[in-house]
Amino acid sequence: MDNKIQSTEQYESTEENLVQDLKKSLEDTINETKSTLDDLEQTVETTINDQSVSDSTKKMVDSIKSDITNSLGEKSKEFINTIETKKAIKNYEEE
């Protein structure tokens, strides 16, 4: 019985570490994407002489960055809730 509890605790710890790694990787990817979008905006501003194009690009980049930021929160919560639900089901089944 003691081995089963220890195995479950080890599994949960590994799963939590995996979730944290995935979350960190997602945050890093989003930050890199935002940086790339900032670079794009800067490139357009410095190479295109048409102010309307620069303004339109800035609006699009800001909109995309906002969408990314907003979706991160929603998707992260959804992902974590799914994992917690699976853990609760597994714990219930083990009882």
Beta strands, then each sheet from edge to edge (+ up, - down):
end
